[in-house]
Amino acid sequence: MKDQAQTLRRIVNGGDKSPQVISVTSGKGGVGKTTVVTNMAIILASLGKKVLVFDADLGLANIDVMLGLTPRFNIKHVLEGQCRLEDVILEGPLGIKIIPASSGVQELAELSHEQQLTIVNTLDYFDDELDYMLLDTGAGISRNVMYFNTAAQRIVVVVTPEPTSITDAYALIKVLRTKHGIKRFDLIINNVLSAGEGNEVAKKLMMVCDRFLGDVALDMLGSLPHDSSIPECIRAQKAFVGVKPAGEAARRLTGIVKRLEQAAPVHSSGNIQFFFKRLLLTQGKVMNHAGHSVSGSY
């Protein structure tokens, strides 16, 4: 219990290092969100950054499958006390770290206090280890999706030109704005036939948000082209930035990552310690330091 108390005090007081926590999310499944996360992580690693990818779609493991990795353990085993976090973490291309998910993991909001402390204590493992933590959330507006998005410093919404994708992206943004007070989002438009199409999709989403939500700010990070070789890379369980580093998709995503890296964090206190505190500890117990609500910082 002494170690647990020390960890909790460090969380409340803030850590020495503040890795950026970025969620990559979508209103609809099948828009290429996991592909974007995986390749973003590899690009950041190629820029000399230390990156952890948290597969936050707890009911459906995807990141490890996409990279052809076979985890022996996952986050569920940590929660059940069967192993330590360092036994779960996988190493991917260029040394990126991955925490794999698993089907059957209960809602984080329903974790017992002991399970909460188990994950909080894993923070010691990350001290001075990371520059970025990328969260690959589930799609839609479930409670877990909301939890991960509200705990991150930046929220990147992946959208495609399909009308259903645009509609569902708006629904996600609406819930995060009206229920959680979040006003700032980044956009990546995926699978476009031209840069003009990407701009048009972003414009449509901005117009409807401006009309019905008013004070929401959407920052268009860029668009990624339709590329028939990307599904081939997925089937081969390889990242497209590794297979075709000089391709248009890789070049555009590299530009997006550099723009994201140069931008200041939206939520200055949303480091990895804040992330786990916000996500896993019972509301009201250790929320005084970072503020009683995430929404006021957006």
N, C-alpha and C positions, 0 to 999 in steps of 0.2 A: 504493500500500500504506500510505502514511502516513495518508491519510484513513480507510482501513479500520481501522487500528490505533486511531486516535482514537475512531472510532465504537464499537469493541469496548470500549475503556476506559470510555467514557461509559455503556455498557450495564451493565458490571460494577459501576460506581460508583453507578449510579442516576441518573435524569434529574431536572431541576429541577421538572418538572410531572408529575403522575401521573393521566392520563386513566383513567377506569374502563373495564375491559374486561369485557363481559358477553356470554356465549354464550347463544344461544337455540336449543334443541335438542329432539329428540323421539325416541322409540323407533320410531315408525312414520311413514311418509310420509303426506301428505294430511291432516294435522291442522290446517293453517293457519299453520304456523310462519313461513313467509316473509311472509305477510300481517301477522302480529303484529310481526315485526321491522321491516318497512317503515313501518308506522303508528306504532310506538314511536319510531322515529327522527324522524319528522315532529313528533310531540308534543314530544319533547325539544327540537327546533329551535324550536318555537313558544314554549318556555319560555326561550329565549335561549341554549341550549346548542349548542356546536359538536360535530357528530356525524359519525363515519365509520362506514359499514356495509361490512363485509368479507364478500362472498359466499363463505363457506368451504365450500360444497358444490362442491368443485373440479371435479367431473365433470358438473355440471349448473347452468348459469347461470340464475338466476331473478329476482334483484332488479331488474336492468336491464329485463327483459321486463315485469315487473309494473308498472313506472313508464313504460313506453313509450319507454325510452332505447335508443339504438343505439350501443354502444361500437365505436370503431375498433380499439382494442387492449384486451387484458386481461392478467391477471397472468402468463399464459404468455409473452407477448411480453417482459415485463420479465425473466423468468428466462432467456429466450433471448438477451437483450441487444439486442433489436430496438428498444426504446424505454425511456424513463425512467418512473418511477412517476407523475410529474405528467402524463404523456401518457395514462395509463390511467384516472386518477380522473375519474369522472363527477360532475356536479352535479345533484342532484334537487330536489324541492320544498323551499322555505325554506332552500336552501343546503346541505342535507345532502350529504356526500361519499360516493361509492360506489366500491369496488374490485370490478369485475366478475370473475366466474370464467369458465371455459371448459371444454368437454369436452376430454379428452385430456391434462389436466395430471397428471403423475405424482404418486405419493405423496410428501408432503413429507419423510417419513423417508428417501426415496431420493434426495433432491437432492444434487448434488455440493457440495463445499465452496465452490466459486466461486459456485454458485447461492445457497447460504446467505448468503454475504457480500453478494451482490447485494441480497437483501431486507433484510438487516440494515442496509445503507448507506442504505436508503430511510427509516430512522428520522429522519434529518436533516430530511426534508421535513415531519415531523409535530411538530417541536419547538414547544411553546407554541401549538399549533394546535387541540388537541382537548380536549373535556371527556369525551366518551364514544366508545368503539369497540364497536359491536355486531357480533357474529359470528353469521351465519346458517349453522349447521352443516348437514351432511347428516343424514339420519335413520338410526337403527340404531346398531350398535356396531362399525363399521369402525375401522381404525387412525386414519384422518384425523379421524373424529368424536371419538375419544378424545384425540388430540393437541390439538385446539382446545378441548375442554371442560376438560382438565386445566390449560391455560395461562390460563384466564380467572379473573377475580376472583369472579364470580358465575355460576352455571349455572341458567338458567331452562328448565324442562322444560314443553313444551306438550303437553297431553293432551286428548282428547275423551272423551265418555261411552261410546264404543264399547268393548266388552270387549277387542278386540285392541289398541286404543290403550293401555288401562290395563296390559295384560299386557306389551306391548313397552316401555312407560315403566318398568315395574318392572325389566325385563331391563337396560335402559340404566343405571338407578340402581345395580343390583346389580354390574354390571361396573365402574362408576366407583368404587364403594365397595370391592369385594374386590380389584380389580387395581390401583387407583390411590389408595386410601385417602381418597377424598373422602366427607365425611359430611354436607354441607349442600347443599340444593337448594331452589330456588324453584319454585312451581307456578303455571301459568296453565291453567285448564280452559276450553277453547274449545267453541263451538257448543252451548251448553246451552239447554234449554227454560226453565229457571228458575234463580235463584240457589241454591235448595235442591238442584237436581240437581248443580250445580257443587260444592257442599259435600259431597254424598254421594260423588262421584267422588274428591275429595281424601281423604275419610275412608277409603275403601276402599284407596287407595294407601298411605296412612299406616299402616293396620292391617297390611297385608302386609309393608311395610318393617319395621315394629316387630317383627313376629313372626319374620321370617327374617333380618333384617340387624341388628336390635337398636339400634345407636347412630346410625342415620341420622336427620337432622332435616329435615323438609319444611315449608317456609313457604308457605302458601297466599296468593298475592298477590291472587287474585280470579278471576272467571269472565267470559267474554264470551258474549253471547247469540247464539242462532241468528238470523240476519238474512238474508232472501232478497236484499237489495240488495247484500250484500257480493260474492257471485259476479258480479253485474252490474258492480260496480266493477272487479273483477279482469279481466273481459272487456274493459272499456273502458280498462284499464291506468291506473287512477287509484286513489289511496289513499282508503279509505272515510272517514278522518277529515277529508279535504278536501272530499269530496262531501257528507257528512252530519255536520258537526262537532257538531251538537246531538243526534245520534242516540244511542240507548242504548249501542251498541257503542263509539262514540267516547268517550262519557262514562265508561264503565267502564274502558276502556283508559287514559284520561287519569288516572283514579284509581290504577290499577296502576302507571303510570309514576311518579307522584308518590310513591307508597309506596316504590318501588324507589330513587328518587333520595334520599329522606330516610334510607334505611337505610345504615349504614356498610358499606364493602366487606368481604366475608368474608375475602378474602386481601389484606391491606394492602400487600404488596409486589408484587401482580400488576398493575403498571402496564403501559403499552404496551411499554416497554423490556424488562421482565421477560417479557412475553408472547412477543415475538419471540425473545428469548434461549432461553426454555424450548422454544419451538416449533421453532426452526430450527438451533440450534447443537448440535454433537455432544455427547452427554451426557458430563459430566465435564470438559469443556474450560473452560467459563466459568460453572460452576454454584455456585461457592463462595460468592459474595456473597448470593444469594437463598436459599441452603440447598440441600441435596442432594436434597430431595424436596418436591414441592408438597403432598403428602398431609398433612404435619405441620401445615399451616396451616389446615386445614378442621376 
